[in-house]
Structures are given as structure tokens and as C-alpha cells.
Amino acid sequence: MFLSVLSAAGTDPDPTKTPKPVTLDDAHESAQNAASWVEENWSTWLAIGLRILLIVVIAMVLRVLVRRTITKFIDRMNRTAQAVDGTALGGLLVNVERRRQRSQAIGSVLRSVASFLILGTAALMVLSTFEINLAPLLASAGVAGVAIGFGARNLVTDFLSGVFMILEDQYGVGDSIDAGVASGEVVEVGLRVTKLRGDAGEIWYVRNGEVKRIGNLSQGWSTAGVDVTVRPDEDLDKVKRVLGEVGERIGKDEPWNEQLWGPVEVLGLDSVLLDQMVVRVSAKTMPGKSLGVERELRWRIKRAFDEEGIRIVGGLPLPLEEAPAADPTAGMAAPSAYASATSPQSLTASPIPPPNLSK
């Protein structure tokens, strides 16, 4: 319409020339041209607008549905964890806090990926509706993605490693792990960094991409081993009997009966020396409970040995047998023959007196 008006006004390049006045017929003709152009293209505009609106509505509805489905799935995982917590089955599974953090991390990743895919696809469809060539845009985005990925490769490595660690449930909150670069109890599991608390209370921030191997000390089962050192003259049958009774009693008492996953076994002599014997006692326990079971076993074994009179190395010394009285003359030397003046030895050794010359 504006082009028609300008064309009707004249296209003389000379600015000094007086423009031709616009008449009523010219304005009427321009209005007719604009109306006819709108009449010819309004259906196309309406179709494009309806198509864009439909794409946006479908994308938003699909995004809401997908995110809600993911949220319900995560909530169901949390409710299942809370239902089994505190039961015998819950002891075999990970704790509620660990499952909650793991499920939240998985849900956050899934929601972000779903939103990116849905909204990105909708944006490309809207651009294609305007008949925009997407090939240069996609090529530029690919080059930019490669450049960003190359520059932030450590960040991408940490993020991907964290995602797989969470999905594979390699460790969780409360686990005691050895990550190579640091070891301790897991405090928080993130997509980029894992926080560990060391034995001295220090906090270690470990990048997930730097972890090459993980030793989880809280999964599966643990072994509680106690070495009992006794004197070499003790009765081994008696020692084995006392250790068996201690293991049987601890397997029936609370809360050790839940922490023990097998009977306490006396494996036998671990070593035999001149001044001591080492008897090995072992038991399979819940993961992470081996130290407590070992301490309780040592406590009960020491008390049982004291009641049975079994001496362990480092205890009170055995009483010594009374020795006969010593001879007081044992340390005196024998009398010499030269001590008596009338002994033949003294007479032989005495000097010969000089002759009497006065006679």
C-alpha cells in the first residue's frame, strides 16, 4: 500500500522539481490496491498464524505432561523408599535420603532434557513455517556447539560422568567410598562434584570427571575379622569352645543379630610362634558395620577369657615356682693350705734359717 502511494506520488529523481500533487483518484486507486493485496494474502497469514499457535500450544501442553509424568514417577520412587525404610528389606536397600537425592537428580536431568528437546523442536518448526532456510542456522549451531564443547570439555566430562554415576547407582549419600583421589563418607552427590567427609572431618570436593575408579565399602557385605592372641601353652579346644559360645551369644542379642549376616566362625590358627598363638575369628556383616561388630567381639572375647582363666599375650605374668634357699658359702672361696703355719706347704715354702756360727 505504501509502495503504491509512493508510486502514485511520482518517482522523479530530481528533488528540485515540484512533486506532482496527489489527487483523490490516485489515493482511491492506492487504497484499492492495498485492499486487494490484503484480500489475496489474508488466508496465508491466517494459516501461518494458526500453524504457529498450534505448534506453541502443542509444545507447551506436551512439555507440561512430560514434566508431570516424570515428577509423578520420582514421587512414586520416594514413596516406595519410605515404605520399606525401617524394615528388614529396607536394610538391604539404600536409605531414604540416598534414594531421594538420587531420584531428584535423575528427575532434574530428565525434565531438563525433555524441555530442551520439546522447545527446541517447536522453535525449529516455527522458523520453518516462515519458510526460513534452517541449513545455515543448524550449521552455525553445530560449529558453535563443537567450539563450546571443546572449550568446556572438562565441564562436559564432569557432567556426563555424574549423570552415569547417578543412573548406575555407583554410590550414594551415606556410603563410604574410596575414589582414588580421596576417600570418606559421601555427603552429597551432584552432577558435577561429589562431596566426601574424611576421617578427620575434612570435606573433599571431588570432580566426577576425575574419578577413574570407585571402591564402595557400603555395598554388598563386609567382613569382621578379629585376631585373638593367646599363650602357646593354652588348650586350643577350650579356646575354640569359648570363642564358639561368644559367637553364638552375639548372634542372638540385639542389635547384633541384624548386623550379622552369618554365624561367627573360628577359622583356626593363623600363626604359631614360640611365645604366642593367633586364632582367627571371622563373620559376615552388613555393609559398613564390620568395625562395630569387631569391637563388640573383642569386648565379649576378653570378658569370656577372663571368666575361663585363659591368658592372652600381654596379660598378668604367671606366678614363678619357689626356688630352694641359696647356700651362703657358695660364694666363698676354699681355704688355702698356706693359711696354716704347720701345714707341709707352709713349711716347704718358709725360708731356711742361717747356721749358728757362734758355736
KAPEWO-V86875 format. One record per residue. RES is the residue in one letter. SS is DSSP state (2 for helix, 1 for strand, 0 for the rest). BURIAL is b if it has 24 or more other C-alpha atoms within 12 Angstrom, else e. D_FIRST is the distance of its C-alpha to the first C-alpha in Angstrom with 2 decimals. Layout:
RES&SS&BURIAL&D_FIRST  RES&SS&BURIAL&D_FIRST
This chain:
M&0&e&0.00  F&2&e&3.80  L&2&e&5.37  S&2&e&5.10  V&2&b&6.33  L&2&e&8.70  S&2&e&9.85  A&2&b&10.54  A&2&e&12.41  G&0&e&14.55  T&0&e&15.68  D&0&e&19.29  P&0&e&20.89  D&0&e&23.52  P&0&e&22.91  T&0&e&25.86  K&0&e&24.46  T&0&e&23.03  P&0&e&19.24  K&0&e&18.47  P&0&e&17.75  V&0&e&14.58  T&0&e&15.91  L&2&e&15.30  D&2&e&14.72  D&2&e&11.89  A&2&e&10.13  H&2&e&11.15  E&2&e&9.94  S&2&b&6.27  A&2&e&6.90  Q&2&e&8.83  N&2&e&6.67  A&2&e&4.53  A&2&e&8.19  S&2&e&9.75  W&2&e&8.21  V&2&e&9.38  E&2&e&12.44  E&2&e&13.24  N&2&e&13.18  W&2&e&14.47  S&2&e&17.96  T&2&e&17.76  W&2&e&16.66  L&2&e&19.40  A&2&e&21.89  I&2&e&21.33  G&2&e&21.68  L&2&e&24.73  R&2&e&26.21  I&2&e&25.98  L&2&e&27.42  L&2&e&30.16  I&2&b&31.07  V&2&b&31.35  V&2&e&33.38  I&2&e&35.68  A&2&b&36.24  M&2&b&37.14  V&2&e&39.38  L&2&e&41.07  R&2&b&41.63  V&2&e&43.22  L&2&e&45.42  V&2&b&46.60  R&2&b&47.40  R&2&e&49.21  T&2&e&51.20  I&2&b&52.24  T&2&e&53.25  K&2&e&55.36  F&2&e&57.01  I&2&b&57.92  D&2&e&59.26  R&2&e&61.40  M&2&b&62.85  N&2&b&63.74  R&2&e&65.37  T&2&e&67.41  A&2&b&68.61  Q&2&e&69.63  A&2&e&71.46  V&2&e&73.70  D&0&e&74.25  G&0&e&77.86  T&0&e&79.20  A&2&e&81.12  L&2&e&78.02  G&2&e&76.07  G&2&b&78.61  L&2&e&77.77  L&0&b&74.03  V&0&b&72.04  N&0&b&71.95  V&2&b&69.26  E&2&b&67.80  R&2&b&67.50  R&2&b&65.83  R&2&b&63.50  Q&2&b&62.36  R&2&b&62.08  S&2&b&60.05  Q&2&b&57.71  A&2&b&57.12  I&2&b&56.48  G&2&b&54.15  S&2&e&52.16  V&2&b&51.78  L&2&b&50.80  R&2&b&48.21  S&2&e&46.65  V&2&e&46.57  A&2&b&45.11  S&2&b&42.32  F&2&e&41.47  L&2&e&41.38  I&2&b&39.38  L&2&b&36.73  G&2&e&36.51  T&2&e&36.05  A&2&b&33.35  A&2&e&31.41  L&2&b&31.62  M&2&b&30.46  V&2&b&27.38  L&2&e&26.52  S&2&e&27.16  T&2&e&24.75  F&0&e&21.85  E&0&e&23.41  I&0&e&24.70  N&0&e&27.74  L&0&e&30.62  A&2&e&33.26  P&2&e&32.81  L&2&e&32.59  L&2&e&35.76  A&2&e&37.51  S&2&e&36.82  A&2&e&37.96  G&2&e&41.07  V&2&e&41.94  A&2&e&41.45  G&2&e&43.58  V&2&e&46.33  A&2&e&46.35  I&2&e&46.54  G&2&e&49.16  F&2&e&51.23  G&2&e&51.11  A&0&e&51.91  R&2&e&54.21  N&2&e&56.97  L&2&e&54.74  V&2&e&53.54  T&2&e&57.18  D&2&b&58.34  F&2&b&55.63  L&2&e&56.30  S&2&b&60.05  G&2&b&59.75  V&2&b&57.77  F&2&b&60.42  M&2&b&63.26  I&2&b&61.94  L&2&b&61.16  E&0&e&64.59  D&0&b&66.33  Q&0&b&68.35  Y&0&b&69.30  G&0&b&68.34  V&0&b&69.15  G&0&b&72.91  D&0&b&73.82  S&1&b&76.13  I&1&b&74.79  D&1&b&75.64  A&0&b&72.43  G&0&e&74.24  V&0&e&72.76  A&0&b&73.84  S&1&b&75.61  G&1&b&75.84  E&1&b&74.47  V&1&b&70.78  V&1&b&69.19  E&1&b&65.50  V&1&b&63.60  G&0&b&60.08  L&0&b&57.60  R&0&b&58.26  V&1&b&61.58  T&1&b&64.77  K&1&b&67.03  L&1&b&70.80  R&1&b&73.67  G&0&e&76.70  D&0&e&80.36  A&0&e&80.64  G&0&e&77.59  E&0&e&75.15  I&1&e&71.53  W&1&b&70.29  Y&1&b&66.58  V&1&b&66.40  R&1&b&63.20  N&2&b&62.84  G&2&b&62.09  E&2&b&65.42  V&0&b&67.50  K&0&e&69.06  R&0&e&71.63  I&0&b&72.35  G&1&e&75.71  N&1&b&75.34  L&0&b&78.62  S&0&b&77.52  Q&0&b&76.75  G&0&e&79.28  W&1&e&82.72  S&1&b&84.92  T&1&b&88.59  A&1&b&91.01  G&1&b&93.96  V&1&b&97.05  D&1&b&99.94  V&1&b&103.27  T&1&b&105.91  V&1&b&109.53  R&0&b&112.95  P&0&e&114.40  D&0&e&117.35  E&0&e&115.33  D&0&e&115.63  L&2&e&112.48  D&2&e&112.92  K&2&e&113.05  V&2&b&109.98  K&2&b&108.04  R&2&e&109.17  V&2&b&108.09  L&2&b&104.68  G&2&b&104.20  E&2&b&105.06  V&2&b&102.59  G&2&b&99.82  E&2&b&100.66  R&2&e&100.61  I&2&b&97.31  G&0&b&95.72  K&0&e&96.61  D&0&e&95.65  E&0&e&92.29  P&0&e&89.77  W&2&b&91.16  N&2&b&91.34  E&2&b&87.53  Q&2&b&87.10  L&1&b&89.64  W&0&b&88.32  G&0&e&91.72  P&0&b&95.42  V&0&b&96.88  E&1&b&98.70  V&1&b&101.62  L&1&e&100.87  G&1&b&104.27  L&1&e&105.64  D&1&e&103.04  S&1&e&105.66  V&1&e&109.42  L&0&e&110.95  L&0&e&114.38  D&0&e&113.50  Q&0&e&110.70  M&1&b&108.97  V&1&b&105.24  V&1&b&104.26  R&1&b&100.60  V&1&b&98.92  S&1&b&95.41  A&1&b&93.02  K&1&b&89.48  T&1&b&87.26  M&1&b&83.76  P&0&b&81.32  G&0&b&81.67  K&0&b&84.89  S&2&b&87.46  L&2&e&88.39  G&2&b&89.20  V&2&b&91.29  E&2&b&93.16  R&2&e&94.05  E&2&b&95.30  L&2&b&97.35  R&2&b&99.03  W&2&e&99.84  R&2&b&101.44  I&2&b&103.26  K&2&b&104.84  R&2&e&106.07  A&2&b&107.39  F&2&b&109.23  D&2&e&110.83  E&2&e&112.09  E&2&e&113.51  G&0&e&115.05  I&0&b&113.01  R&0&b&112.76  I&1&b&109.66  V&0&b&109.69  G&0&e&109.58  G&0&e&111.39  L&0&e&114.81  P&0&e&117.52  L&0&e&120.23  P&0&e&123.66  L&0&e&126.16  E&0&e&129.63  E&0&e&132.60  A&0&e&134.40  P&0&e&138.27  A&0&e&139.80  A&0&e&140.20  D&0&e&143.74  P&0&e&144.43  T&0&e&146.67  A&0&e&144.08  G&0&e&142.88  M&0&e&146.44  A&0&e&148.16  A&0&e&151.51  P&0&e&154.66  S&0&e&156.05  A&2&e&159.61  Y&2&e&160.12  A&2&e&159.78  S&0&e&163.39  A&0&e&166.18  T&0&e&168.58  S&0&e&166.27  P&2&e&167.28  Q&2&e&164.07  S&2&e&164.78  L&2&e&168.38  T&2&e&167.32  A&2&e&164.76  S&0&e&167.07  P&0&e&168.79  I&0&e&172.48  P&0&e&174.70  P&0&e&176.79  P&0&e&180.54  N&0&e&183.11  L&0&e&185.05  S&0&e&187.46  K&0&e&189.75
